[in-house]
Amino acid sequence: MVGATMTDKTRHGASEAQRLMQGVFQVSNHARIRGLQAPKPRRTTVHARKSHTKSRAGCKTCKQRRIKCDENRVGGCLKCQSHGLECDYLDAKLPITERRVLPKSGYEDLTAAATEASDLAALTRMTCMSSLRRLNITPVLPIPSTVRQLDQMTPILQTLHHFDTVTYCSLGSHLAHQVIKICMHNLVVQNPSLLHAINGVSAAHLCHLLPANQHPKQYRQNRLTAAYHWKEALRLFRIDLESDAVDHSIDALISTMMLICVHQYMLNDPGPHTYKSFVNAPLERRRECLQWLGMAKGFQAVHQRLGDLMWQSIWTPVMKDADYVVLPLWDHLCQDETCTLFLELCGITERSSPEANPFYTPLEHLFFYRHLEPCANNFAKLITFVGKADDRFQTLVLQLEKRALLILAYWLAMMTRIQQWWISRRSSSECRSIVGYLMHDEDIRVRKLLEYPATVVRMNL
């Protein structure tokens, strides 16, 4: 009995000592080290997506570039304006039958190909880009200074990507855009001259978008890239034109020629509006400054080499789109005051003929152009003027003959309104020079006919 009592007391004392020790070494919650605390779970808030209505009314150019159109109602979307691209947003509200890009007659093959373009575009680009990565573009006989500067140039994949996503949308009509998008990728891989031409026009477009006063480093890089690729494109194009295998590369030859025409027409050094204009150039340099007006000679050289084979190329729909029938000049006499003044000033009567009067053919086509809206879809027709300006007319322009300058100024004003970067800069600059040269002429008919060009280039008479 006594033993049991002693055992209970011993156990009671041990438990009391244990509770005492726990009280001594107990650590309160607020005294714990903050870094050893278990992280509290954070609540993640999932925001519901803002409801919106998907717009399908954007411009076609932004849809082709796969970017969102800002749908600016004044002058077209700002994204197209900032890149110097043609914008058809204001025309997008027309019925589909009125804004069809591909005409029905004669274009069945291209139309069928266009329906498959969306499915094949991604695969084609991947195949071609992988081939281009392995393609060696080093010239056969490189200039040492050029080789040392290759590391200072814009990478070829960057210029190709820019052409494939942006530049091609600013070259000619929407029909030409379809041809480039569908057919150009395979040609580039197999034809170095076309590859250099594409990189040249793409680098020149980057110079336009990144001017020297805002991006001096990028501008120098792109300018060097453009100069190198254009030099190689012209050299290889001459070799291709004289080659015996030219019949097997018709598509690439015509494509390269068209891009070279773009290069010849564009104004690389904008400067002041009248800078390097043939109007202000000395007589010995005037012909050199007017070379852009003779860009049709390249097309004529290719046509002479290929003959009827040209009509078997991928560009046949575009060339057919440029065809039109003009009315005799005398049928325009009673239409408006402008036609009457031009006919009177140029001395054209019912008995006049193209052989006897050098102004006859240019005026005949100019009167037809006046019925067209200056836009990308009419580009193929408007650009044919350079082919109608024969040597007699160009000689009169070089002599600064006022009637020839008036006709040229009217056409340049129309080309300015197309609003494509490689066209508008040259056209606006030369048009301003002509208006400034003729605005003080004593003939009231000349000043009256200058009103339209002066309005387009924003000059006060």
Secondary structure as GFF3:
##gff-version 3
##sequence-region A 1 461
A	DSSP	alpha_helix	2	25	.	.	.	ID=ss1
A	DSSP	three_ten_helix	29	31	.	.	.	ID=ss2
A	DSSP	three_ten_helix	34	36	.	.	.	ID=ss3
A	DSSP	alpha_helix	60	65	.	.	.	ID=ss4
A	DSSP	alpha_helix	78	82	.	.	.	ID=ss5
A	DSSP	three_ten_helix	89	91	.	.	.	ID=ss6
A	DSSP	three_ten_helix	96	98	.	.	.	ID=ss7
A	DSSP	alpha_helix	108	134	.	.	.	ID=ss8
A	DSSP	alpha_helix	144	148	.	.	.	ID=ss9
A	DSSP	three_ten_helix	150	152	.	.	.	ID=ss10
A	DSSP	alpha_helix	156	165	.	.	.	ID=ss11
A	DSSP	three_ten_helix	167	170	.	.	.	ID=ss12
A	DSSP	alpha_helix	174	190	.	.	.	ID=ss13
A	DSSP	alpha_helix	192	209	.	.	.	ID=ss14
A	DSSP	alpha_helix	216	242	.	.	.	ID=ss15
A	DSSP	three_ten_helix	246	249	.	.	.	ID=ss16
A	DSSP	alpha_helix	250	265	.	.	.	ID=ss17
A	DSSP	alpha_helix	283	289	.	.	.	ID=ss18
A	DSSP	three_ten_helix	291	294	.	.	.	ID=ss19
A	DSSP	alpha_helix	296	306	.	.	.	ID=ss20
A	DSSP	three_ten_helix	307	312	.	.	.	ID=ss21
A	DSSP	alpha_helix	316	321	.	.	.	ID=ss22
A	DSSP	three_ten_helix	329	332	.	.	.	ID=ss23
A	DSSP	alpha_helix	337	346	.	.	.	ID=ss24
A	DSSP	alpha_helix	360	369	.	.	.	ID=ss25
A	DSSP	three_ten_helix	376	378	.	.	.	ID=ss26
A	DSSP	alpha_helix	379	382	.	.	.	ID=ss27
A	DSSP	alpha_helix	385	388	.	.	.	ID=ss28
A	DSSP	alpha_helix	391	398	.	.	.	ID=ss29
A	DSSP	alpha_helix	402	416	.	.	.	ID=ss30
A	DSSP	alpha_helix	421	438	.	.	.	ID=ss31
A	DSSP	alpha_helix	444	449	.	.	.	ID=ss32
A	DSSP	alpha_helix	451	456	.	.	.	ID=ss33
###
